[in-house]
């Protein structure tokens, strides 16, 4: 598995994550949401699963970090899995991603 720092504009499926993740976080179907907590009960990771993607969000002291697992891109790169980090993308789509991450964290933590 390899992590790739990429622009959201290169991945049309990222728009589906932006559109779907808040509704999954608000009303999760069975097994589509997990919140990992430390021994003090503080959330340390949120994992969401859509039909064709998974999203891991780690709340941070300053900024959260997120990783997206998008179906189909690993094979295109001759990898079994590809993980994309879209944080700090200054494009309008990147700002929508940042807003979505904040909304997901608000709904789940």
KOLGU-4560 file (N, C-alpha, C; in nm, 3 decimals, padded with zeros to 5 digits):
<recs>
<n_xx: 00.086 n_yy: -00.117 n_zz: 00.000 ca_xx: 00.000 ca_yy: 00.000 ca_zz: 00.000 c_xx: 00.090 c_yy: 00.123 c_zz: 00.000 mol: A seq: 1 type: UNK>
<n_xx: 00.048 n_yy: 00.226 n_zz: -00.071 ca_xx: 00.123 ca_yy: 00.350 ca_zz: -00.079 c_xx: 00.028 c_yy: 00.466 c_zz: -00.054 mol: A seq: 2 type: UNK>
<n_xx: 00.076 n_yy: 00.568 n_zz: 00.017 ca_xx: -00.003 ca_yy: 00.689 ca_zz: 00.039 c_xx: 00.042 c_yy: 00.794 c_zz: -00.062 mol: A seq: 3 type: UNK>
<n_xx: -00.053 n_yy: 00.859 n_zz: -00.126 ca_xx: -00.023 ca_yy: 00.956 ca_zz: -00.229 c_xx: -00.085 c_yy: 01.090 c_zz: -00.191 mol: A seq: 4 type: UNK>
<n_xx: -00.003 n_yy: 01.195 n_zz: -00.188 ca_xx: -00.052 ca_yy: 01.329 ca_zz: -00.164 c_xx: -00.094 c_yy: 01.384 c_zz: -00.299 mol: A seq: 5 type: UNK>
<n_xx: -00.222 n_yy: 01.414 n_zz: -00.317 ca_xx: -00.274 ca_yy: 01.444 ca_zz: -00.450 c_xx: -00.372 c_yy: 01.559 c_zz: -00.446 mol: A seq: 6 type: UNK>
<n_xx: -00.401 n_yy: 01.613 n_zz: -00.563 ca_xx: -00.503 ca_yy: 01.716 ca_zz: -00.578 c_xx: -00.638 c_yy: 01.649 c_zz: -00.599 mol: A seq: 7 type: UNK>
<n_xx: -00.738 n_yy: 01.700 n_zz: -00.532 ca_xx: -00.873 ca_yy: 01.644 ca_zz: -00.547 c_xx: -00.923 c_yy: 01.651 c_zz: -00.690 mol: A seq: 8 type: UNK>
<n_xx: -00.881 n_yy: 01.749 n_zz: -00.764 ca_xx: -00.928 ca_yy: 01.766 ca_zz: -00.901 c_xx: -00.891 c_yy: 01.647 c_zz: -00.991 mol: A seq: 9 type: UNK>
<n_xx: -00.793 n_yy: 01.567 n_zz: -00.950 ca_xx: -00.750 ca_yy: 01.451 ca_zz: -01.028 c_xx: -00.838 c_yy: 01.329 c_zz: -01.005 mol: A seq: 10 type: UNK>
<n_xx: -00.930 n_yy: 01.336 n_zz: -00.907 ca_xx: -01.005 ca_yy: 01.218 ca_zz: -00.867 c_xx: -01.154 c_yy: 01.249 c_zz: -00.861 mol: A seq: 11 type: UNK>
<n_xx: -01.226 n_yy: 01.221 n_zz: -00.968 ca_xx: -01.370 ca_yy: 01.248 ca_zz: -00.970 c_xx: -01.447 c_yy: 01.182 c_zz: -00.857 mol: A seq: 12 type: UNK>
<n_xx: -01.401 n_yy: 01.066 n_zz: -00.809 ca_xx: -01.471 ca_yy: 00.998 ca_zz: -00.700 c_xx: -01.465 c_yy: 01.077 c_zz: -00.570 mol: A seq: 13 type: UNK>
<n_xx: -01.372 n_yy: 01.169 n_zz: -00.557 ca_xx: -01.364 ca_yy: 01.250 ca_zz: -00.435 c_xx: -01.491 c_yy: 01.332 c_zz: -00.416 mol: A seq: 14 type: UNK>
<n_xx: -01.554 n_yy: 01.372 n_zz: -00.525 ca_xx: -01.680 ca_yy: 01.446 ca_zz: -00.516 c_xx: -01.789 c_yy: 01.361 c_zz: -00.450 mol: A seq: 15 type: UNK>
<n_xx: -01.788 n_yy: 01.232 n_zz: -00.476 ca_xx: -01.886 ca_yy: 01.143 ca_zz: -00.414 c_xx: -01.863 c_yy: 01.136 c_zz: -00.263 mol: A seq: 16 type: UNK>
<n_xx: -01.737 n_yy: 01.133 n_zz: -00.221 ca_xx: -01.707 ca_yy: 01.131 ca_zz: -00.078 c_xx: -01.759 c_yy: 01.259 c_zz: -00.013 mol: A seq: 17 type: UNK>
<n_xx: -01.732 n_yy: 01.372 n_zz: -00.075 ca_xx: -01.778 ca_yy: 01.502 ca_zz: -00.022 c_xx: -01.930 c_yy: 01.503 c_zz: -00.010 mol: A seq: 18 type: UNK>
<n_xx: -01.998 n_yy: 01.449 n_zz: -00.109 ca_xx: -02.145 ca_yy: 01.451 ca_zz: -00.109 c_xx: -02.204 c_yy: 01.350 c_zz: -00.010 mol: A seq: 19 type: UNK>
<n_xx: -02.143 n_yy: 01.233 n_zz: 00.003 ca_xx: -02.204 ca_yy: 01.124 ca_zz: 00.080 c_xx: -02.161 c_yy: 01.118 c_zz: 00.226 mol: A seq: 20 type: UNK>
<n_xx: -02.040 n_yy: 01.156 n_zz: 00.258 ca_xx: -01.987 ca_yy: 01.136 ca_zz: 00.393 c_xx: -02.070 c_yy: 01.202 c_zz: 00.504 mol: A seq: 21 type: UNK>
<n_xx: -02.113 n_yy: 01.328 n_zz: 00.488 ca_xx: -02.191 ca_yy: 01.387 ca_zz: 00.596 c_xx: -02.323 c_yy: 01.314 c_zz: 00.624 mol: A seq: 22 type: UNK>
<n_xx: -02.390 n_yy: 01.266 n_zz: 00.520 ca_xx: -02.515 ca_yy: 01.194 ca_zz: 00.545 c_xx: -02.489 c_yy: 01.058 c_zz: 00.609 mol: A seq: 23 type: UNK>
<n_xx: -02.379 n_yy: 00.992 n_zz: 00.575 ca_xx: -02.345 ca_yy: 00.866 ca_zz: 00.641 c_xx: -02.311 c_yy: 00.892 c_zz: 00.787 mol: A seq: 24 type: UNK>
<n_xx: -02.237 n_yy: 01.000 n_zz: 00.814 ca_xx: -02.202 ca_yy: 01.034 ca_zz: 00.952 c_xx: -02.326 c_yy: 01.068 c_zz: 01.034 mol: A seq: 25 type: UNK>
<n_xx: -02.424 n_yy: 01.134 n_zz: 00.972 ca_xx: -02.546 ca_yy: 01.175 ca_zz: 01.043 c_xx: -02.638 c_yy: 01.058 c_zz: 01.072 mol: A seq: 26 type: UNK>
<n_xx: -02.648 n_yy: 00.964 n_zz: 00.981 ca_xx: -02.738 ca_yy: 00.848 ca_zz: 00.997 c_xx: -02.670 c_yy: 00.725 c_zz: 00.939 mol: A seq: 27 type: UNK>
<n_xx: -02.572 n_yy: 00.671 n_zz: 01.010 ca_xx: -02.492 ca_yy: 00.562 ca_zz: 00.952 c_xx: -02.567 c_yy: 00.430 c_zz: 00.938 mol: A seq: 28 type: UNK>
<n_xx: -02.560 n_yy: 00.372 n_zz: 00.818 ca_xx: -02.609 ca_yy: 00.234 ca_zz: 00.803 c_xx: -02.521 c_yy: 00.141 c_zz: 00.888 mol: A seq: 29 type: UNK>
<n_xx: -02.568 n_yy: 00.020 n_zz: 00.918 ca_xx: -02.488 ca_yy: -00.073 ca_zz: 00.998 c_xx: -02.348 c_yy: -00.093 c_zz: 00.939 mol: A seq: 30 type: UNK>
<n_xx: -02.249 n_yy: -00.090 n_zz: 01.026 ca_xx: -02.107 ca_yy: -00.115 ca_zz: 00.993 c_xx: -02.043 c_yy: -00.010 c_zz: 00.903 mol: A seq: 31 type: UNK>
<n_xx: -02.106 n_yy: 00.105 n_zz: 00.885 ca_xx: -02.047 ca_yy: 00.207 ca_zz: 00.798 c_xx: -01.973 c_yy: 00.315 c_zz: 00.875 mol: A seq: 32 type: UNK>
<n_xx: -01.982 n_yy: 00.315 n_zz: 01.006 ca_xx: -01.915 ca_yy: 00.417 ca_zz: 01.087 c_xx: -01.851 c_yy: 00.352 c_zz: 01.209 mol: A seq: 33 type: UNK>
<n_xx: -01.727 n_yy: 00.389 n_zz: 01.234 ca_xx: -01.657 ca_yy: 00.348 ca_zz: 01.355 c_xx: -01.584 c_yy: 00.471 c_zz: 01.409 mol: A seq: 34 type: UNK>
<n_xx: -01.591 n_yy: 00.489 n_zz: 01.541 ca_xx: -01.516 ca_yy: 00.595 ca_zz: 01.606 c_xx: -01.423 c_yy: 00.529 c_zz: 01.706 mol: A seq: 35 type: UNK>
<n_xx: -01.293 n_yy: 00.546 n_zz: 01.685 ca_xx: -01.194 ca_yy: 00.493 ca_zz: 01.778 c_xx: -01.165 c_yy: 00.596 c_zz: 01.885 mol: A seq: 36 type: UNK>
<n_xx: -01.158 n_yy: 00.551 n_zz: 02.008 ca_xx: -01.134 ca_yy: 00.641 ca_zz: 02.121 c_xx: -01.015 c_yy: 00.593 c_zz: 02.203 mol: A seq: 37 type: UNK>
<n_xx: -00.946 n_yy: 00.687 n_zz: 02.267 ca_xx: -00.837 ca_yy: 00.649 ca_zz: 02.354 c_xx: -00.894 c_yy: 00.607 c_zz: 02.490 mol: A seq: 38 type: UNK>
<n_xx: -00.808 n_yy: 00.575 n_zz: 02.585 ca_xx: -00.853 ca_yy: 00.527 ca_zz: 02.716 c_xx: -00.931 c_yy: 00.633 c_zz: 02.794 mol: A seq: 39 type: UNK>
<n_xx: -00.918 n_yy: 00.757 n_zz: 02.758 ca_xx: -00.993 ca_yy: 00.865 ca_zz: 02.824 c_xx: -01.124 c_yy: 00.895 c_zz: 02.752 mol: A seq: 40 type: UNK>
<n_xx: -01.154 n_yy: 00.822 n_zz: 02.644 ca_xx: -01.277 ca_yy: 00.842 ca_zz: 02.569 c_xx: -01.270 c_yy: 00.949 c_zz: 02.463 mol: A seq: 41 type: UNK>
<n_xx: -01.152 n_yy: 01.007 n_zz: 02.445 ca_xx: -01.135 ca_yy: 01.111 ca_zz: 02.342 c_xx: -01.128 c_yy: 01.045 c_zz: 02.205 mol: A seq: 42 type: UNK>
<n_xx: -01.204 n_yy: 01.096 n_zz: 02.106 ca_xx: -01.198 ca_yy: 01.037 ca_zz: 01.970 c_xx: -01.060 c_yy: 01.057 c_zz: 01.908 mol: A seq: 43 type: UNK>
<n_xx: -01.005 n_yy: 00.948 n_zz: 01.855 ca_xx: -00.874 ca_yy: 00.957 ca_zz: 01.790 c_xx: -00.879 c_yy: 00.920 c_zz: 01.641 mol: A seq: 44 type: UNK>
<n_xx: -00.990 n_yy: 00.860 n_zz: 01.599 ca_xx: -01.006 ca_yy: 00.827 ca_zz: 01.457 c_xx: -01.153 c_yy: 00.801 c_zz: 01.426 mol: A seq: 45 type: UNK>
<n_xx: -01.195 n_yy: 00.848 n_zz: 01.310 ca_xx: -01.329 ca_yy: 00.821 ca_zz: 01.260 c_xx: -01.312 c_yy: 00.749 c_zz: 01.127 mol: A seq: 46 type: UNK>
<n_xx: -01.382 n_yy: 00.639 n_zz: 01.109 ca_xx: -01.376 ca_yy: 00.562 ca_zz: 00.985 c_xx: -01.517 c_yy: 00.553 c_zz: 00.928 mol: A seq: 47 type: UNK>
<n_xx: -01.534 n_yy: 00.599 n_zz: 00.805 ca_xx: -01.662 ca_yy: 00.592 ca_zz: 00.733 c_xx: -01.644 c_yy: 00.506 c_zz: 00.609 mol: A seq: 48 type: UNK>
<n_xx: -01.748 n_yy: 00.429 n_zz: 00.577 ca_xx: -01.744 ca_yy: 00.347 ca_zz: 00.456 c_xx: -01.864 c_yy: 00.381 c_zz: 00.368 mol: A seq: 49 type: UNK>
<n_xx: -01.836 n_yy: 00.423 n_zz: 00.245 ca_xx: -01.939 ca_yy: 00.437 ca_zz: 00.143 c_xx: -01.940 c_yy: 00.312 c_zz: 00.058 mol: A seq: 50 type: UNK>
<n_xx: -02.019 n_yy: 00.312 n_zz: -00.048 ca_xx: -02.024 ca_yy: 00.195 ca_zz: -00.137 c_xx: -01.893 c_yy: 00.174 c_zz: -00.212 mol: A seq: 51 type: UNK>
<n_xx: -01.827 n_yy: 00.282 n_zz: -00.254 ca_xx: -01.707 ca_yy: 00.271 ca_zz: -00.337 c_xx: -01.588 c_yy: 00.346 c_zz: -00.279 mol: A seq: 52 type: UNK>
<n_xx: -01.594 n_yy: 00.376 n_zz: -00.150 ca_xx: -01.485 ca_yy: 00.448 ca_zz: -00.085 c_xx: -01.488 c_yy: 00.425 c_zz: 00.066 mol: A seq: 53 type: UNK>
<n_xx: -01.376 n_yy: 00.452 n_zz: 00.128 ca_xx: -01.365 ca_yy: 00.456 ca_zz: 00.274 c_xx: -01.287 c_yy: 00.581 c_zz: 00.309 mol: A seq: 54 type: UNK>
<n_xx: -01.316 n_yy: 00.636 n_zz: 00.426 ca_xx: -01.254 ca_yy: 00.759 ca_zz: 00.470 c_xx: -01.210 c_yy: 00.742 c_zz: 00.614 mol: A seq: 55 type: UNK>
<n_xx: -01.086 n_yy: 00.779 n_zz: 00.642 ca_xx: -01.033 ca_yy: 00.779 ca_zz: 00.778 c_xx: -00.999 c_yy: 00.923 c_zz: 00.812 mol: A seq: 56 type: UNK>
<n_xx: -01.052 n_yy: 00.970 n_zz: 00.925 ca_xx: -01.025 ca_yy: 01.106 ca_zz: 00.969 c_xx: -00.966 c_yy: 01.099 c_zz: 01.109 mol: A seq: 57 type: UNK>
<n_xx: -00.854 n_yy: 01.166 n_zz: 01.125 ca_xx: -00.791 ca_yy: 01.175 ca_zz: 01.256 c_xx: -00.800 c_yy: 01.319 c_zz: 01.304 mol: A seq: 58 type: UNK>
<n_xx: -00.878 n_yy: 01.343 n_zz: 01.411 ca_xx: -00.885 ca_yy: 01.480 ca_zz: 01.463 c_xx: -00.745 c_yy: 01.524 c_zz: 01.506 mol: A seq: 59 type: UNK>
<n_xx: -00.715 n_yy: 01.650 n_zz: 01.486 ca_xx: -00.584 ca_yy: 01.701 ca_zz: 01.525 c_xx: -00.597 c_yy: 01.824 c_zz: 01.613 mol: A seq: 60 type: UNK>
<n_xx: -00.490 n_yy: 01.857 n_zz: 01.681 ca_xx: -00.491 ca_yy: 01.974 ca_zz: 01.768 c_xx: -00.513 c_yy: 02.102 c_zz: 01.687 mol: A seq: 61 type: UNK>
<n_xx: -00.452 n_yy: 02.109 n_zz: 01.571 ca_xx: -00.467 ca_yy: 02.227 ca_zz: 01.486 c_xx: -00.556 c_yy: 02.197 c_zz: 01.366 mol: A seq: 62 type: UNK>
<n_xx: -00.524 n_yy: 02.093 n_zz: 01.291 ca_xx: -00.600 ca_yy: 02.054 ca_zz: 01.172 c_xx: -00.621 c_yy: 01.903 c_zz: 01.173 mol: A seq: 63 type: UNK>
<n_xx: -00.737 n_yy: 01.856 n_zz: 01.131 ca_xx: -00.753 ca_yy: 01.711 ca_zz: 01.117 c_xx: -00.677 c_yy: 01.660 c_zz: 00.995 mol: A seq: 64 type: UNK>
<n_xx: -00.648 n_yy: 01.534 n_zz: 00.995 ca_xx: -00.584 ca_yy: 01.468 ca_zz: 00.882 c_xx: -00.682 c_yy: 01.364 c_zz: 00.829 mol: A seq: 65 type: UNK>
<n_xx: -00.687 n_yy: 01.348 n_zz: 00.698 ca_xx: -00.780 ca_yy: 01.251 ca_zz: 00.639 c_xx: -00.710 c_yy: 01.169 c_zz: 00.532 mol: A seq: 66 type: UNK>
<n_xx: -00.757 n_yy: 01.045 n_zz: 00.519 ca_xx: -00.709 ca_yy: 00.955 ca_zz: 00.415 c_xx: -00.830 c_yy: 00.896 c_zz: 00.345 mol: A seq: 67 type: UNK>
<n_xx: -00.827 n_yy: 00.892 n_zz: 00.214 ca_xx: -00.938 ca_yy: 00.837 ca_zz: 00.136 c_xx: -00.890 c_yy: 00.712 c_zz: 00.062 mol: A seq: 68 type: UNK>
<n_xx: -00.969 n_yy: 00.608 n_zz: 00.072 ca_xx: -00.947 ca_yy: 00.484 ca_zz: -00.001 c_xx: -01.055 c_yy: 00.480 c_zz: -00.109 mol: A seq: 69 type: UNK>
<n_xx: -01.018 n_yy: 00.500 n_zz: -00.234 ca_xx: -01.114 ca_yy: 00.509 ca_zz: -00.344 c_xx: -01.101 c_yy: 00.385 c_zz: -00.432 mol: A seq: 70 type: UNK>
<n_xx: -01.210 n_yy: 00.313 n_zz: -00.449 ca_xx: -01.209 ca_yy: 00.192 ca_zz: -00.532 c_xx: -01.164 c_yy: 00.224 c_zz: -00.674 mol: A seq: 71 type: UNK>
<n_xx: -01.081 n_yy: 00.135 n_zz: -00.728 ca_xx: -01.043 ca_yy: 00.143 ca_zz: -00.868 c_xx: -00.910 c_yy: 00.209 c_zz: -00.897 mol: A seq: 72 type: UNK>
<n_xx: -00.858 n_yy: 00.291 n_zz: -00.806 ca_xx: -00.734 ca_yy: 00.361 ca_zz: -00.836 c_xx: -00.610 c_yy: 00.276 c_zz: -00.809 mol: A seq: 73 type: UNK>
<n_xx: -00.618 n_yy: 00.184 n_zz: -00.716 ca_xx: -00.503 ca_yy: 00.098 ca_zz: -00.689 c_xx: -00.463 c_yy: 00.018 c_zz: -00.812 mol: A seq: 74 type: UNK>
<n_xx: -00.561 n_yy: -00.042 n_zz: -00.880 ca_xx: -00.532 ca_yy: -00.122 ca_zz: -01.000 c_xx: -00.471 c_yy: -00.035 c_zz: -01.109 mol: A seq: 75 type: UNK>
<n_xx: -00.520 n_yy: 00.088 n_zz: -01.124 ca_xx: -00.466 ca_yy: 00.177 ca_zz: -01.226 c_xx: -00.320 c_yy: 00.210 c_zz: -01.200 mol: A seq: 76 type: UNK>
<n_xx: -00.281 n_yy: 00.207 n_zz: -01.072 ca_xx: -00.142 ca_yy: 00.235 ca_zz: -01.036 c_xx: -00.062 c_yy: 00.107 c_zz: -01.013 mol: A seq: 77 type: UNK>
<n_xx: -00.122 n_yy: -00.009 n_zz: -01.048 ca_xx: -00.061 ca_yy: -00.141 ca_zz: -01.028 c_xx: -00.029 c_yy: -00.167 c_zz: -00.881 mol: A seq: 78 type: UNK>
<n_xx: -00.120 n_yy: -00.125 n_zz: -00.794 ca_xx: -00.108 ca_yy: -00.146 ca_zz: -00.651 c_xx: -00.234 c_yy: -00.216 c_zz: -00.602 mol: A seq: 79 type: UNK>
<n_xx: -00.222 n_yy: -00.292 n_zz: -00.495 ca_xx: -00.342 ca_yy: -00.356 ca_zz: -00.441 c_xx: -00.434 c_yy: -00.252 c_zz: -00.377 mol: A seq: 80 type: UNK>
<n_xx: -00.378 n_yy: -00.150 n_zz: -00.316 ca_xx: -00.456 ca_yy: -00.042 ca_zz: -00.255 c_xx: -00.381 c_yy: 00.089 c_zz: -00.274 mol: A seq: 81 type: UNK>
<n_xx: -00.454 n_yy: 00.196 n_zz: -00.290 ca_xx: -00.395 ca_yy: 00.329 ca_zz: -00.293 c_xx: -00.472 c_yy: 00.414 c_zz: -00.193 mol: A seq: 82 type: UNK>
<n_xx: -00.399 n_yy: 00.491 n_zz: -00.115 ca_xx: -00.457 ca_yy: 00.576 ca_zz: -00.013 c_xx: -00.420 c_yy: 00.720 c_zz: -00.050 mol: A seq: 83 type: UNK>
<n_xx: -00.520 n_yy: 00.808 n_zz: -00.047 ca_xx: -00.497 ca_yy: 00.945 ca_zz: -00.089 c_xx: -00.517 c_yy: 01.041 c_zz: 00.027 mol: A seq: 84 type: UNK>
<n_xx: -00.426 n_yy: 01.133 n_zz: 00.042 ca_xx: -00.436 ca_yy: 01.238 ca_zz: 00.143 c_xx: -00.465 c_yy: 01.369 c_zz: 00.070 mol: A seq: 85 type: UNK>
<n_xx: -00.582 n_yy: 01.425 n_zz: 00.092 ca_xx: -00.624 ca_yy: 01.545 ca_zz: 00.020 c_xx: -00.621 c_yy: 01.670 c_zz: 00.108 mol: A seq: 86 type: UNK>
<n_xx: -00.560 n_yy: 01.664 n_zz: 00.224 ca_xx: -00.559 ca_yy: 01.778 ca_zz: 00.315 c_xx: -00.477 c_yy: 01.893 c_zz: 00.256 mol: A seq: 87 type: UNK>
<n_xx: -00.520 n_yy: 02.013 n_zz: 00.289 ca_xx: -00.451 ca_yy: 02.136 ca_zz: 00.248 c_xx: -00.451 c_yy: 02.159 c_zz: 00.097 mol: A seq: 88 type: UNK>
<n_xx: -00.551 n_yy: 02.109 n_zz: 00.027 ca_xx: -00.567 ca_yy: 02.136 ca_zz: -00.116 c_xx: -00.633 c_yy: 02.274 c_zz: -00.126 mol: A seq: 89 type: UNK>
<n_xx: -00.566 n_yy: 02.372 n_zz: -00.186 ca_xx: -00.621 ca_yy: 02.509 ca_zz: -00.188 c_xx: -00.730 c_yy: 02.534 c_zz: -00.293 mol: A seq: 90 type: UNK>
<n_xx: -00.764 n_yy: 02.434 n_zz: -00.373 ca_xx: -00.866 ca_yy: 02.452 ca_zz: -00.477 c_xx: -01.004 c_yy: 02.463 c_zz: -00.413 mol: A seq: 91 type: UNK>
<n_xx: -01.104 n_yy: 02.511 n_zz: -00.489 ca_xx: -01.241 ca_yy: 02.513 ca_zz: -00.436 c_xx: -01.289 c_yy: 02.374 c_zz: -00.392 mol: A seq: 92 type: UNK>
<n_xx: -01.252 n_yy: 02.270 n_zz: -00.467 ca_xx: -01.288 ca_yy: 02.134 ca_zz: -00.427 c_xx: -01.217 c_yy: 02.096 c_zz: -00.297 mol: A seq: 93 type: UNK>
<n_xx: -01.094 n_yy: 02.141 n_zz: -00.282 ca_xx: -01.020 ca_yy: 02.117 ca_zz: -00.158 c_xx: -01.085 c_yy: 02.185 c_zz: -00.039 mol: A seq: 94 type: UNK>
<n_xx: -01.138 n_yy: 02.304 n_zz: -00.059 ca_xx: -01.209 ca_yy: 02.372 ca_zz: 00.049 c_xx: -01.338 c_yy: 02.298 c_zz: 00.084 mol: A seq: 95 type: UNK>
<n_xx: -01.405 n_yy: 02.242 n_zz: -00.017 ca_xx: -01.525 ca_yy: 02.162 ca_zz: 00.009 c_xx: -01.487 c_yy: 02.037 c_zz: 00.088 mol: A seq: 96 type: UNK>
<n_xx: -01.371 n_yy: 01.978 n_zz: 00.057 ca_xx: -01.321 ca_yy: 01.861 ca_zz: 00.131 c_xx: -01.299 c_yy: 01.899 c_zz: 00.278 mol: A seq: 97 type: UNK>
<n_xx: -01.232 n_yy: 02.011 n_zz: 00.301 ca_xx: -01.204 ca_yy: 02.056 ca_zz: 00.437 c_xx: -01.333 c_yy: 02.079 c_zz: 00.514 mol: A seq: 98 type: UNK>
<n_xx: -01.432 n_yy: 02.141 n_zz: 00.450 ca_xx: -01.562 ca_yy: 02.162 ca_zz: 00.515 c_xx: -01.629 c_yy: 02.029 c_zz: 00.546 mol: A seq: 99 type: UNK>
<n_xx: -01.621 n_yy: 01.933 n_zz: 00.454 ca_xx: -01.682 ca_yy: 01.802 ca_zz: 00.475 c_xx: -01.616 c_yy: 01.733 c_zz: 00.594 mol: A seq: 100 type: UNK>
<n_xx: -01.484 n_yy: 01.739 n_zz: 00.604 ca_xx: -01.413 ca_yy: 01.676 ca_zz: 00.716 c_xx: -01.458 c_yy: 01.737 c_zz: 00.847 mol: A seq: 101 type: UNK>
<n_xx: -01.471 n_yy: 01.869 n_zz: 00.852 ca_xx: -01.516 ca_yy: 01.936 ca_zz: 00.974 c_xx: -01.658 c_yy: 01.892 c_zz: 01.011 mol: A seq: 102 type: UNK>
<n_xx: -01.744 n_yy: 01.879 n_zz: 00.909 ca_xx: -01.881 ca_yy: 01.837 ca_zz: 00.933 c_xx: -01.886 c_yy: 01.693 c_zz: 00.984 mol: A seq: 103 type: UNK>
<n_xx: -01.809 n_yy: 01.605 n_zz: 00.924 ca_xx: -01.804 ca_yy: 01.465 ca_zz: 00.968 c_xx: -01.758 c_yy: 01.458 c_zz: 01.114 mol: A seq: 104 type: UNK>
<n_xx: -01.655 n_yy: 01.534 n_zz: 01.149 ca_xx: -01.606 ca_yy: 01.531 ca_zz: 01.287 c_xx: -01.712 c_yy: 01.586 c_zz: 01.383 mol: A seq: 105 type: UNK>
<n_xx: -01.782 n_yy: 01.690 n_zz: 01.343 ca_xx: -01.887 ca_yy: 01.746 ca_zz: 01.428 c_xx: -01.997 c_yy: 01.645 c_zz: 01.452 mol: A seq: 106 type: UNK>
<n_xx: -02.035 n_yy: 01.573 n_zz: 01.349 ca_xx: -02.144 ca_yy: 01.476 ca_zz: 01.359 c_xx: -02.105 c_yy: 01.349 c_zz: 01.436 mol: A seq: 107 type: UNK>
<n_xx: -01.978 n_yy: 01.316 n_zz: 01.439 ca_xx: -01.938 ca_yy: 01.186 ca_zz: 01.494 c_xx: -01.863 c_yy: 01.193 c_zz: 01.626 mol: A seq: 108 type: UNK>
<n_xx: -01.816 n_yy: 01.308 n_zz: 01.665 ca_xx: -01.736 ca_yy: 01.315 ca_zz: 01.787 c_xx: -01.796 c_yy: 01.403 c_zz: 01.890 mol: A seq: 109 type: UNK>
</recs>
